[in-house]
Amino acid sequence: MARIIMGIESSCDETGVGLVRLHDDGTVELLADEVASSVEQHARFGGVVPEVASRAHLEAMVPTASRAFATAGLSLSDVDAIAVTAGPGLAGALLVGVSAAKAYATALDVPLYGVNHLAGHIAVDTLQHGPLPSPCLALLVSGGHTQLLRIDDIASSIVELGSTVDDAAGEAYDKVARVLGLPYPGGPPIDKAAKDGDPAAIAFPRGMTGPRDAKFDFSFSGLKTAVARWVEGAQRRGEEIPVGDVAASFQEAVVDVLTMKAVRAAKEQGIGTLVISGGVAANSRLKELATARCEAAGIELRVPRPRLCTDNGAMIAALGAHVVAAKRPTSNLDFSANPALPVEVVSL
């Protein structure tokens, strides 16, 4: 008998509620994906303000859930289980979602699963491309995370192969956008500006690519600083900043390293499928270069559509469905949100 799973996401600045149907054969069908974003409230600060995000989640949670059920043509009584982001993320923001999930689960008397936000970014791909091969490799690229992960079982077995040692790729995009006078968040405006620029115009550094560097780790702090110093130098000389060239050259440096390390990891691990997920996965140049390099290496590339790449409730519902299908233990009602939840912990 098919089951309805409700997913709640509130780790940062997006309040998401998703509904999926878990079929008896283990496939997962997306029924609704509603998101309320507070990004405009943070834009004037140039980054997410935790207190503002928490308040926005409080205000948006019930209306977002109502829209999700209306979209799916379902009622609360149809829910068979609830999954909620338990971490990682902002402490106050996570607490809003966890509290809401506990309230819904208690009122409906249904099982509750506290799950990992990062694993959700990978699980969401199954809503578009079907079950994940075992094993597969995931390149998770978002505002706060840049990681290479080996996935043997999305419900129980994730191993981190590499991670960022400083700024994540998304953070570097935001900071470079600020230097170039582009709006926050920086990913979309830099991607747009780069289309009019020359990616070979400026030789920005490729961090963590030396022979003695950790081969699966990432570093974008030095790149961010190099861009800022280049722009400052041009300004001191009274030159007009070629925003398109700077954006394109910066972006090329980021995606060059991301795709090179991902393909290297897939080859060394003997893995034939690469999933790119997280907000930066919506970047056009990242997908273009990854497609070319994966084709050359004989690796299948899977990238969810842009709507599924950013934070949303559908990804948490999808992960919850896989956890339910795997018959993983339910979470106790007294579990706490964990802002530093490691990616290896799929569910609490």
C-alpha positions in Angstrom: 0.0 0.0 0.0 1.4 3.4 -1.0 2.3 5.8 1.8 2.3 9.6 2.0 5.4 11.2 3.4 5.5 14.8 4.5 8.9 16.6 4.5 9.7 19.8 6.4 12.9 21.9 5.7 14.0 25.0 7.7 17.8 24.8 7.9 18.5 28.3 6.6 16.4 30.9 4.7 13.9 28.6 2.9 10.8 27.2 4.6 9.9 24.1 2.6 7.1 21.6 2.8 7.0 18.7 0.4 4.7 15.7 0.0 5.7 12.5 -1.8 4.1 9.1 -2.4 6.2 6.0 -1.6 5.0 3.2 -3.8 5.2 -0.5 -2.9 8.1 -1.0 -5.4 10.2 1.6 -3.6 9.8 4.4 -6.1 9.0 7.9 -4.9 6.5 10.2 -6.6 6.5 14.0 -6.0 3.1 15.3 -5.1 3.8 18.9 -3.9 6.8 21.1 -3.3 6.1 24.5 -1.7 8.7 26.9 -0.6 8.7 30.3 1.2 12.0 32.2 0.9 13.2 35.0 3.2 16.2 35.8 1.0 14.9 39.3 0.3 14.9 40.0 4.0 18.6 39.1 4.2 19.8 40.8 1.0 20.5 44.2 2.5 22.8 42.5 5.0 24.7 40.6 2.3 24.1 37.3 4.0 21.7 35.3 6.1 20.8 36.8 9.5 19.9 33.8 11.8 17.3 35.7 13.9 15.6 37.0 10.8 15.5 33.5 9.3 14.0 32.0 12.4 11.2 34.5 12.6 10.5 34.0 8.9 10.2 30.3 9.4 7.7 30.8 12.2 5.5 33.0 10.0 5.7 30.8 6.9 5.5 27.3 8.3 1.7 26.8 8.5 0.9 28.7 5.3 3.5 26.8 3.4 2.2 23.5 4.6 -1.4 24.5 3.7 -0.3 25.3 0.1 1.5 21.9 -0.1 -1.6 20.0 0.9 -3.8 22.1 -1.4 -1.4 21.4 -4.4 -1.4 17.7 -3.7 -5.1 17.5 -3.1 -4.5 15.9 0.2 -5.4 16.5 3.8 -3.3 16.1 7.0 -5.1 12.9 7.8 -3.6 11.3 4.6 0.0 11.6 6.0 1.6 8.3 7.0 5.0 9.6 8.2 6.8 12.9 8.6 10.5 13.7 7.9 12.2 16.9 9.1 15.6 18.4 8.7 17.4 17.8 12.0 20.7 19.3 10.8 23.1 20.7 9.7 22.0 24.3 9.6 21.2 27.4 11.7 20.2 26.3 15.2 17.2 28.6 15.6 16.0 27.9 12.1 16.2 24.2 12.6 14.3 24.4 15.8 11.3 25.9 14.1 11.1 23.0 11.6 11.7 20.3 14.2 9.1 21.8 16.6 6.6 21.9 13.8 7.3 18.4 12.8 6.9 17.1 16.3 3.6 18.9 16.7 2.3 17.5 13.4 3.5 14.0 14.3 2.0 14.1 17.7 -1.3 15.4 16.5 -1.6 12.9 13.7 0.0 10.0 15.6 2.4 9.1 12.8 6.1 8.2 12.8 8.6 11.0 12.8 12.1 10.9 11.3 14.8 13.5 11.9 17.0 13.4 8.8 20.1 15.0 7.4 19.8 18.1 5.2 22.8 17.1 3.1 21.6 13.6 2.4 18.3 15.2 1.3 20.1 17.1 -1.4 21.2 13.8 -2.8 17.9 11.9 -2.3 16.0 14.6 -4.2 17.6 13.4 -7.5 15.5 10.2 -7.2 12.3 12.3 -7.7 13.6 13.1 -11.2 15.9 10.3 -12.3 14.7 7.3 -10.3 16.6 5.1 -7.8 20.3 5.8 -7.2 22.8 3.2 -8.4 24.9 1.6 -5.7 27.5 2.9 -5.3 27.3 6.4 -6.8 29.3 9.6 -6.2 27.7 12.8 -5.1 29.2 16.3 -5.5 27.3 18.5 -3.1 27.8 22.2 -3.8 25.8 24.7 -1.8 26.1 28.0 0.1 27.6 26.3 3.1 28.9 23.0 1.9 31.2 21.6 -0.8 31.7 17.9 -0.4 32.4 14.7 -2.4 30.4 11.8 -1.0 30.3 8.1 -1.7 26.8 6.8 -1.5 26.3 3.1 -1.0 22.8 3.4 0.4 21.1 6.8 0.6 19.1 5.7 3.7 22.1 4.4 5.7 25.6 4.5 4.1 27.2 7.8 3.1 31.0 8.3 3.3 32.7 11.7 3.0 35.7 11.5 0.6 36.5 15.2 0.7 35.2 18.6 1.9 36.0 22.3 1.8 38.7 23.4 4.3 37.5 27.0 4.3 34.9 28.8 2.2 32.4 26.7 0.4 31.8 27.4 -3.3 28.5 29.2 -2.7 30.1 31.4 -0.1 32.8 32.4 -2.5 30.1 33.3 -5.1 28.4 35.5 -2.5 31.6 37.3 -1.6 32.8 37.8 -5.1 29.4 39.2 -6.1 29.7 41.7 -3.3 33.2 42.8 -4.7 31.7 43.2 -8.1 28.6 45.1 -6.9 26.2 42.3 -7.9 23.2 41.4 -5.7 22.9 38.7 -3.1 22.8 35.7 -3.4 25.7 35.8 -5.7 25.3 32.6 -7.7 22.7 33.6 -10.3 24.0 37.1 -11.0 27.6 35.9 -11.5 26.4 33.1 -13.7 24.5 35.7 -15.8 27.4 38.2 -15.9 29.8 35.4 -16.9 27.9 34.7 -20.1 29.2 38.1 -21.5 32.8 37.5 -20.3 35.9 35.6 -21.2 36.7 32.7 -18.8 40.3 32.9 -19.9 40.7 36.6 -19.4 42.2 36.4 -15.9 44.3 33.5 -14.6 42.8 33.1 -11.2 44.2 30.3 -9.0 42.9 26.8 -8.6 43.0 26.0 -4.9 44.0 22.7 -3.5 45.2 21.3 -6.8 48.9 20.9 -6.0 50.7 17.5 -5.8 50.8 17.7 -2.0 47.2 18.9 -1.5 44.4 16.5 -0.3 43.1 15.3 -3.7 39.4 15.3 -2.8 39.3 18.5 -0.6 38.4 22.0 -1.7 39.5 25.5 -0.9 37.9 28.7 -2.3 39.1 31.3 0.2 42.3 32.0 -1.7 40.4 32.4 -5.0 38.0 34.8 -3.4 40.9 36.9 -2.1 42.6 36.8 -5.5 39.5 38.2 -7.1 39.2 41.0 -4.5 42.9 41.9 -4.9 42.6 42.0 -8.7 39.6 44.3 -8.5 41.3 46.5 -6.0 44.3 46.8 -8.2 42.3 47.8 -11.2 40.4 50.4 -9.2 43.7 51.9 -7.9 44.8 52.3 -11.5 41.6 54.0 -12.4 40.5 51.2 -14.7 36.9 50.2 -15.4 36.2 46.8 -13.9 35.3 44.2 -16.7 32.6 42.6 -14.6 31.8 39.9 -17.3 35.5 38.9 -17.6 36.0 38.8 -13.8 32.8 36.8 -13.2 33.6 34.3 -16.0 37.2 33.8 -14.9 36.2 33.4 -11.3 33.4 30.9 -12.2 35.7 28.9 -14.5 38.2 28.6 -11.6 35.5 27.2 -9.4 33.9 24.8 -11.8 37.2 23.6 -13.1 38.3 22.4 -9.7 34.9 21.0 -8.8 34.5 18.9 -11.9 38.2 17.8 -12.0 38.1 16.5 -8.5 34.7 14.8 -8.9 35.7 12.9 -12.0 39.0 12.0 -10.4 37.1 10.6 -7.3 34.7 8.6 -9.5 37.6 7.0 -11.4 39.6 6.2 -8.3 36.5 4.8 -6.5 35.5 2.8 -9.6 32.1 4.5 -9.6 30.1 5.0 -12.8 27.5 7.6 -11.8 28.0 11.2 -10.5 25.2 13.2 -8.9 25.7 16.9 -8.6 23.3 18.5 -6.1 22.9 21.6 -3.9 22.1 25.2 -4.9 25.3 25.7 -7.0 24.3 22.7 -9.1 21.9 25.0 -10.9 24.9 26.9 -12.3 25.0 26.6 -16.1 28.7 26.4 -16.5 29.1 23.8 -13.8 26.6 21.5 -15.6 28.2 22.2 -19.0 31.8 21.4 -17.9 30.6 18.4 -15.8 28.7 17.0 -18.8 31.8 17.3 -21.1 34.2 15.8 -18.6 31.8 13.0 -17.5 31.2 12.0 -21.2 34.9 11.9 -21.8 35.4 9.7 -18.8 32.4 7.4 -19.5 30.6 8.5 -16.3 26.8 9.0 -16.1 25.9 12.5 -14.9 22.7 13.2 -13.0 21.8 16.8 -12.0 18.3 17.6 -10.6 16.4 20.4 -12.2 17.1 23.8 -10.7 14.0 23.9 -8.6 15.1 20.7 -6.8 18.7 21.9 -6.3 17.9 24.6 -3.8 16.6 24.0 -0.3 13.1 22.6 -0.3 10.7 20.3 1.5 10.6 17.8 -1.4 14.2 16.7 -0.8 13.4 16.0 2.9 10.2 14.1 2.0 12.2 12.1 -0.6 14.9 11.2 1.9 12.2 10.4 4.5 10.6 8.0 2.0 13.9 6.1 1.4 14.4 5.9 5.2 10.9 4.5 5.6 11.3 2.1 2.8 14.6 0.9 4.4 12.7 0.3 7.7 15.1 2.5 9.6 14.1 3.2 13.3 11.9 6.2 13.9 13.2 9.2 15.9 12.2 9.7 19.5 10.1 12.8 20.1 12.8 14.2 22.4 15.5 14.4 19.7 17.2 17.8 19.3 18.2 19.7 16.2 21.9 19.4 15.5 23.5 22.4 13.7 26.7 20.3 13.1 25.1 17.0 12.2 27.7 15.0 10.2 26.7 13.8 6.7 27.3 10.2 7.7 24.3 10.4 10.1 21.4 10.0 7.7 18.7 9.8 10.3 18.5 10.2 14.1 
